[in-house]
Amino acid sequence: MPDEIKAALFDAKNISDLPLTQLDRAVTAIHRLATLDKNVLNRAEAHPEVLRMLTGMAKKTEE
């Protein structure tokens, strides 16, 4: 494997090892919620407590 590819892989691994901030977790959770079926998302948005729980669970899975 060429040295430049090894270096790029090493750099990518180091970037992925950085701890996520609260903002990173929130953004990731929002992106995951956006992938939900529209009917599920509409129902969750109609019930803020459900949406809060979904967001909380999505954030926990990223930790």
C-alpha positions in Angstrom: 0.0 0.0 0.0 1.4 3.4 -0.9 2.6 5.6 2.0 0.3 8.4 1.1 -2.7 6.1 1.4 -1.4 4.9 4.7 -1.0 8.4 5.9 -4.5 9.4 4.7 -6.0 6.4 6.5 -4.1 7.2 9.7 -5.3 10.8 9.6 -8.9 9.7 8.9 -8.8 7.4 11.9 -7.5 10.2 14.2 -10.3 12.5 13.1 -12.9 9.8 13.8 -11.4 9.3 17.3 -12.1 12.9 18.3 -14.9 13.2 21.0 -18.2 14.4 19.7 -19.5 17.7 21.1 -23.1 18.1 22.2 -23.7 20.1 19.0 -22.3 17.2 16.9 -24.6 14.7 18.7 -27.6 17.0 18.2 -26.9 17.5 14.5 -26.4 13.7 14.1 -29.7 13.1 15.9 -31.5 15.6 13.6 -30.1 13.9 10.5 -31.3 10.6 11.8 -34.7 11.9 12.5 -34.9 13.3 9.0 -34.5 9.7 7.6 -37.7 8.6 9.4 -40.9 7.9 7.5 -42.9 11.2 7.1 -45.9 9.7 8.9 -43.8 8.8 11.9 -42.1 12.1 11.9 -45.4 14.0 11.6 -46.8 12.1 14.5 -43.6 12.7 16.6 -43.8 16.4 15.9 -47.4 16.5 17.0 -46.3 15.1 20.4 -43.2 17.1 21.6 -42.5 14.6 24.4 -42.2 11.7 21.9 -39.9 13.9 19.7 -37.8 14.7 22.8 -37.5 11.0 23.6 -36.5 10.1 20.0 -33.9 12.8 19.9 -32.5 11.7 23.3 -32.3 8.1 22.2 -30.6 9.0 18.9 -28.1 11.1 20.8 -27.3 8.3 23.2 -26.6 5.8 20.4 -23.9 8.2 19.1 -22.1 8.2 22.5 
